[in-house]
């Protein structure tokens, strides 16, 4: 999905449903639309989430940015819980250090 902007909730829901919401300036979108129109609808637009690049039907590349955590979740095919659990070692290190610092919080 490509647009000049997305609402915050919609943007986050896209990632959670396996859709990459690409935000590009309107001028770039008009250029891409012109290329697709010129191809009579046969031109393909591709999105490379890993490289964070959208490629137009004529091969022009448009860089975009994606929030790193949402990008990694989609690339790894995991949800928020699985992504959090993948950082279990760091979480446990924090909890151990915090338990040392604030033992009363763990009574």
Secondary structure by P-SEA (a helix, b strand, c coil): cccccccaaaaaaaaaaccccccccaaaaaaaaaaaaaacccbbbbbcccccccccccbbbbbbbccaaaaaaaaacccaaaaaaaaaaaaaaaaaaaaaacccccc
